Amino acid sequence: MDIAVLGGEEFVLGFRLAGIKRVYAVGKNDYEQQLLDLLKDSTIGVLAVNSEDLNTVSPTTRKKAIESIAPVVVPVGGGEGDLREKVKRAIGVDLYKTERG
């Protein structure tokens, strides 16, 4: 399964430089339709999106994206909380939790 990124040109640039192959740079007018198309793509395991862009889509599409299991949609940036909470919400496990003896 692939990692994909969806957002504006400035948002996806860093991911492209980091070597992510499935990068989709779209304008605001095409964002929601591209998001819906990517949610149907069974070859994508993780879809990173700009949290600000996610707030511009319809409530139905936003709910579908947030509740998606395959692919897991990870909003990046904005006031979504710290990275620990994002990872925990995305995969359902707190990777930072330590076992206390």
SVG drawing of the C-alpha trace seen along z (x, -y; Angstrom):
<svg xmlns="http://www.w3.org/2000/svg" viewBox="-23 -27 37 31">
<polyline fill="none" stroke="black" stroke-width="0.4" points="0.0,0.0 1.2,-3.5 1.4,-6.7 -0.3,-9.6 -0.5,-13.3 -3.3,-15.7 -3.2,-19.4 -2.2,-22.7 1.2,-23.0 2.9,-24.6 1.6,-21.8 2.7,-18.9 6.2,-20.3 7.8,-19.0 6.4,-15.6 7.5,-15.5 11.1,-16.4 10.9,-13.7 10.4,-11.1 6.7,-10.5 5.7,-9.3 1.9,-9.7 1.5,-13.4 -1.7,-15.2 -1.4,-19.0 -4.9,-20.4 -6.7,-23.7 -9.5,-24.5 -12.1,-23.8 -10.9,-20.3 -10.0,-19.3 -13.2,-17.7 -13.6,-15.5 -10.0,-14.4 -10.3,-13.5 -13.4,-11.4 -11.5,-9.6 -8.5,-8.9 -10.7,-7.5 -11.9,-4.9 -8.3,-3.9 -7.5,-0.5 -3.8,-0.9 -3.4,-3.8 -2.9,-2.9 -2.2,-6.4 -3.5,-9.7 -2.0,-12.9 -4.1,-16.0 -3.8,-19.6 -6.2,-20.1 -7.1,-23.5 -8.1,-22.1 -10.1,-19.4 -12.2,-22.0 -13.3,-23.5 -15.1,-20.3 -18.7,-19.4 -19.5,-17.9 -20.4,-14.6 -17.1,-14.4 -15.1,-15.5 -16.8,-12.8 -16.2,-10.2 -12.5,-11.1 -12.0,-11.3 -13.8,-7.9 -12.0,-6.2 -10.0,-3.1 -8.6,-2.3 -7.0,-4.6 -6.3,-6.2 -6.6,-10.0 -4.1,-12.0 -4.8,-15.7 -1.5,-17.6 -1.0,-21.1 -3.5,-23.5 -4.9,-23.2 -5.5,-19.5 -3.4,-18.8 0.0,-17.4 1.6,-14.6 1.1,-12.0 -2.7,-12.5 -2.7,-12.4 -0.9,-9.1 -3.1,-7.7 -6.2,-8.7 -4.9,-7.5 -3.7,-4.0 -5.6,-3.5 -2.5,-2.9 -0.5,-5.2 3.1,-4.5 4.6,-6.8 3.0,-5.0 5.6,-3.3 5.1,-0.3 5.5,-1.1 6.9,1.7"/>
</svg>
